Amino acid sequence: MLGPDDLTVAAPPFGHVPLLDRLPAFRDAGFKGLALMPTDVWALEAQGMTAADIAGRIADHGLVVNEIDCTACWLPAQRAKPAADELGELIHTLTPERVIETAARIGARSVQAVEISNIAVDPDAAAEAFAALCDKAAEHGLKAHIEFLPTGGIPDLASAWRIVEAAGRPNGGLTIDSWHLFRSGSTLAQLAQIPGERIFTVQINDAPATPQADLWEELMTGRLLPGQGSFDLIGLIRTLDAIGARTPISVEVFSTELASLPIADAARALADSGTAIIRQARKTSRTTA
């Protein structure tokens, strides 16, 4: 099990790089773990590798699979929405059943649940659906966590926590992504009210003080390395430590500029910036304690 002193790296910003090509770069940059997308696993299985083969290659690089990111078709309204484009078609493949089975095969500890269809979400229906997702995950010894997005139907921390609380499952929790947290208008004071043991994944990144007019565009292409923007990442890390969150911190930066770099250079930039901001936060915390 990884802990809060272990740095991990998120999968989606590296979707353009085959999984096996990422592993040496992540290892050499100093990451201890990584998230995988279901499609990472499915692509290699389609080439004839078994899940055990894939897990073995990851372990050979000294890395742990922290989570599978994500199931995006866990709400009834998501399932009912017709696939109007390529993204919609992908969403319909990311069912809880298929994603959870993939996570179990590969040895992940949890699965992430998102709502990116921008549908209207009924909190009661969402709680029921999340409870069912958690129950499926529990059959495989897995946790499940909701990632809220200001551009989606679960737009902020309060909305996501309301669903998790109403679902009432001990293996159900939250993802805290700094971009989603701060761009949604959620606050560190709100986060301080969440039990730390229900924070299952943390993702840090940064952004300019003034949001882009198109938030989805910024979300997918315009984030910054930790420490390069306006977010109170030091306050975020200190709040997580104060509430007793024990999950590792992951660096997730969707950036056109970063994606254009060689994978080794991008991985090093992520690791260096993430490590620096975490050390700064904890040094500040010790100084003021």
Disulfide bonds with the S-S distance in Angstrom:
none
